[in-house]
């Protein structure tokens, strides 16, 4: 079953909601790192109630890669730090996947795969029902790849 990407229907920005008091709400954190991309790193934290947070850090500028003729006109990415909200069906699908995959406490990297580096991806689950984390560049698990594609689309939208 393909998880639909419903970015416009699942995001609402700047709602200012915070996780449950004491951080007891189950949460999934997706972290991405690739120094060749902008932003070079970002994280998305999603609580089971849909509240969340996005934070990104751009890669440092590389000499000779600017697109403006005047330094005052250069466009450089800025770090972001903003509240967000994930709606249905993505929120339910994320938490169902985390629980069906042992809270991400699995080996998710495809061993001995010779694929191009597409970024270091880490999925982490924490809640009263369990904890776990896995990191990979490439996974043979199609469900993990779909959820990562969706979370990357969320980040790209932001």
Secondary structure by P-SEA (a helix, b strand, c coil): ccccccccccccccccccccccccccbbbbbbbbcccccccbbbbbcccccbbbbbbbcccccccccccccccbbbbbbbbbbbccccaaaaaaaaaaaaaccccccccccccccccccbbbbbbbcccccccccccccccaaaaaaaaaaaaaaaac
